[in-house]
Amino acid sequence: MWDKNEHASIDEVINLQNKLVPEMVQLLIERYNVLLQIRNDQPIGRRTLAKKLGLSERVIRSHVDFLKEAGLLSFGLAGMALTDEGSSLLQELRAYVNRLQKLSSLENILAEKLELKKVVVIPGDADENKVVTQEIGRTAARILLNLVADKKEHIVAVTGGSTVAAMAETIYGNQPNCVIVPARGGLGDRIELQANTIATVLAMHLKARYLQLYVPDSVSEDVLTQILHEDSGIKDVINTIKSTDILVHGMGQALVMAEKRGVPAKVRTMLQEEGAEGEALGQYFRLDGKVVYSTDSLGLVINDLAKIHTVIGIAGGRSKGKAILSVLRNGQEDILVTDEGAAREIIYWLNSKS
């Protein structure tokens, strides 16, 4: 068993690796499995090893050649075996790789059960360590950079919130063909966490263009109609937002977000009675994914997401597990970036019969 300090130190190493060489995770696990299989079956030939691991002989050849050069394998007439150094390294790597594989297992379970294209689970719990929120944002930033790396024209929409703000703060690139827009009108939160501000920061860090939407959230439908009728500039911004092809949005707890948005007490009571758990884009969801209430606002709503090429939901913390699941069950997300605390809570509720 690991003690708490050992657990934390392994998580720190994983987060550092994800920052610097994220592509190395799969490579490390493959080479660890090669060493593990050889130890169990030594001496063993390349062909048999490839068959047992389900890898091509070409990939196996690449791995074993590297491991031999590193002094971890020896070759004989009967096949390959671990050197003393290889055996020692395998023992030292066990806790680290087990941790990686457990996170990978959580990702696979969530991707399969929620029919998502990609899930990334960051070690830790944002409720206990705010650094985890930064790591979720950093990982989302890397995903976004990969999506816009084709240098094509993209319209990227972002919502407000601390996790999306962390994504904008940690991204750097050169994407002059991108237009960054707020997904919706303003939110009654600190200015640095509002969608307009985050869109500006993201655009500056990507050297991209940006548009602003200076319309408050939660105004009446009549007021929104009048704004669109009288202000052609806002109408043009809305048309651009509706053409979004990449969306990065946060997810929050329904009642917490309702209070932040200034939703009337009568409506908050209704949300509680209807079992609202999560909120995204001004929509409030039950645990089964059904929308029970929507705020009036200019910008994107859940029904728009089906037309968006890539939708990335980001949020963390065990306390948000049910909220995240309620949004994901609506079936509009493609990619989820979360943390271990939330992931385990989501899986608990996925398996719950209540």
N, C-alpha and C positions, 0 to 999 in steps of 0.2 A: 504493500500500500504506500502511496505517496503521502507525505505530510503536506500541509497547506502551502508552505514555502516552496517545496519542490514542484508542486502543481503550478504555482504562479510563475516560477522561473521557466518551466517548459513552455507555458503560454507566451511568455515574453519572447522566447526564442522563435516560436512559431510566427508570432506577429512580425518580428524582425525579418524573418525569411520571406513572409508574404509581401513585405514592403520592397525588399531588394531583389529577390529571385523567385517570384511566385510560380514560375514554370518548373522549378526544381522539386516541388512537392511530389508530383507523380514519379519523377525520376528516382528520387530517394526511396520511395516506397517500393518501386520495382526492384531496385538493387538490393534493398533489404530482403525482399521476398526471395530473390535469387540466392543470397547467402543462406537464408533460413532453409530453403529447399535442399541446397547442397549439403548443409550440415545434417539434415535428416536422412538423406539418401546416399551420402558419400561412400565410395567414389561413384560419380554419376557422369554420363556423357552428355554432350550438348543437346543432341536430338531428344533424348529422354527428358532432359530438363525443360526444353522448350514445350514439349507435349504436356508435362505436368503443370506448367505455369500458364499455358494457353497463350504463349507468345511465339512470334515467328523466330525461326533459327537465326535470321539476320539480326533481330533485336537482341537475342540471347548472346550472339557472338560479340556484339558491341559491348554488352554489359560485362561479360566474363573477361574480355580483353582488358577493359578498364580495371576490373577488380584484380586481375593478375598483375598488371603494372603497378597497382597500389600495394602489392605484397599481401593481399588478402586471400588469394587462391593459389593452390599448387596443382600441377597437371601431371598425371601418370598414365601408364598404359590402360589402367582400368577406368580412368576418368578423372574428374575434378574433385578436389577436397579443400576444406578450409585450412589455412595456416593457423598457427597459434594467434597471430595478430588478428586474423579474420574472426576467429572465435571470440576474442576479447571485444572487438568492435561490435559484433552482433549483440553481445550482452549489454554493452553500453548504450546501444541504440534502442533497446527494447521499449523502455518507457516512453521515449520520444515518439517512436513510430506508432505505438499503441494509441497515443493521444491523437496523432494525425489521423489514424484509421477510424477512431471513434467519431471524430468530426466529419470525416468523409462519409461514414455510415449515416449520420444525421442528415447530411446533404442529400444522399441518395433516397432516403425514406421520404423526406419532404418533397423532393422533385417528383417522385413516383406518385405519392398519394394526392398531391395537389396539382399534378399535371403541369409542372413548371419546366421551362427549358433549362434553367440553371439556378442552382441554389448555392450560396456561399455562406458558411457558418464560421464566424470569428470566435476563437476561444474566449471564455469569460462571460461576464454578465454586466451589462451597462448599468443596472440598478446598483451594483456594488462598486463599480470602477468606471468613472467617466471616460477614462482613456479608451475603453472599448467602443464608445460612441465615435471617437475619432478614427478608430481602426475600421469601423463599418463604413464611415464616410470615405476613408482612404481607399478601401477596396472598391466601393461604388465608383470612385473617381477613375480608378484603373479600368474598370469595365466600360465606363463611358468613353474614355480615351480610345479604347480598342474599337468601339462602335463608330467613332467619327474619324478614325485613322485613314479611311478611304478617300479623304479630301473632297468628298461630294458635298453638295449643299444639304445641310440638316437643320431642322428647326427643333431645338431642344427646350422643353418646358420643365420648370422646376416649381415645387411647392415650397412653403415655408417650413420652419422647424429646425431644431438643433442638429439633427442627423444630416439633413440635406445641406445645412450650412457647413457642416464639417466636410462634406464632399466638395463643396465649392472652394473651401479654403485650402484644400490639399491638392487640387488639380492644377497642372501646368502643361501648356501645349501651345500650338500655333495653328489655329483653325479659323482663318478669316472667312471661310465659306459658311460657317455656322451662324445661326441667329438664335440667341438665347432669350426666352420669354418666361414671364411668370405664368404659372398654370391657371391662376385665379386672381381675383381681386385681393385687396389687403386683408390682413388678419390682425386682430387686436392684440398683438404681442410686441415684444421688444423689436425695435426697428431692424436690428441686425439679423433677426430670425424671420423677417417677412419675405415673401416670395420676390418682390421687386428688388430688395437689397441683395438677396442670394443670386438672382439672375444677373445683377450688375457685377458682383464679385466673380461669378463663374465666367462671364464674358471677358472680364479684364484678364483673368488667368489663362484663358484660351485664346486671347487676342482676337476675339470674335465680336460680332455686332450684337446689340441687344435692344429690346423694346421694353417699355414700362407700361403698366396698367394701373392708372391712378383712380381706382374705383374701390370703395370700401366693400368688405364682405357683408353679407346678411342685410342687404337693403331690399325693399319691396320690389316685386316684379314690375309694378307700374313705374317706379323710379328708374329701374334698369331699362325699360322700354323707352322712356323719355330720354335717358342719356344716349342711347344708341341713335335715336331719331335726331338729336340736336348736335351730336359731336361725331363728325365723320372720322376724325383721327382715332378715337377710341374704337370705332367700328372697324377700321383697318387693322388695328392691333388685335382685336378679337378674331378677325378672319385669319390672321397669321397664326394665332394660338390654336385655332381649330384645325390648322394644317400641320400641327406637330407630328413628327415621326419618331421622336424619342422623348419619353417622359420619365423623370425621376421624382418620385413622391414619397413623402413620409406617411406613417400610419400612427394613429394615436388612440387612446382610450376615449370612448364615446362621451362620457360625462365630463371628463377633464377638458376635452376639446370644446364641448358645448359651452362650458363656462368661459373658456378663453375667447370664444367667438361671440360672447354676449347673447347667447340664445335665451329667450325668456324663460322664467322659472316654470311656467305652465308646460312649455315644450320639454324642458329637462325632466320634469316629472313623467311626461308621456314616454320619453326615451327610456327611463328607468323601468316603467311598467311594461314596455314592449320588449325589454331585454336587450337593448342596444349595447353592444360591446366595443365596436371599433368605429373609427372615423377616418375617411380619406376623401380629399377633394370636396369637402362639405357634405358628404353623404354619410349617413349613420347606419351601421350594419348590425343585424343580429348574428349570433354565433353560426347560424346556418347560411350566412351570406346574403340574406334578404335585406334590401334597403328599407328602413322604416321611417326615415325622414331625410329631406334634402333642404339645404339652405339655398336661397336665391342668390346667385352671384354670376357675374360675367366671367367667362373662361371655360375651362374644361370641367365636364361632369363624367360620372362613371360610364354613361352611355357612349361617350366619345372615345373611350379607350379601345373599343373593338377596331377602330379605324387607325390606331397608332401602331406603327411597326414594332416598336420595342417599349415595353412598360416595365420599369424597374422600381420595385417597392423596397424601401430601406427603413428599418427600425430595429431596436434591440431592447433588451431588458426583460426579465421573466415576467414582470408586472404587465407587460404589453402582449404576452403570448396569446391570450384569447382575442385581443383586439386585432392583432395581425392575422390570426386565423379567420376571423369574421370577414376581413377584407379579401383575403385570398380565396375564400370559398365563393366569392362573387364571380370568380373565374376570369378576371381581366388581366392578371399579371403574367409576365413572361419570365422575369428574373427576380429573385429575392436575395437580399443581403441582410443577414441578421446575426445574432450572437447565440452562443450555446445556451444561455439562460432562457431566451425566448424559444429557441428551437425545441428544447426539451419540454417546455410548457405546451407548445403547439402540438407536439406528438402525444402528450398526455391527453389533451382534449380531442385529438383525432381518434384516439383509442377509447375515449370515454363513451359510455352508452347514455349518459345523462343529457 
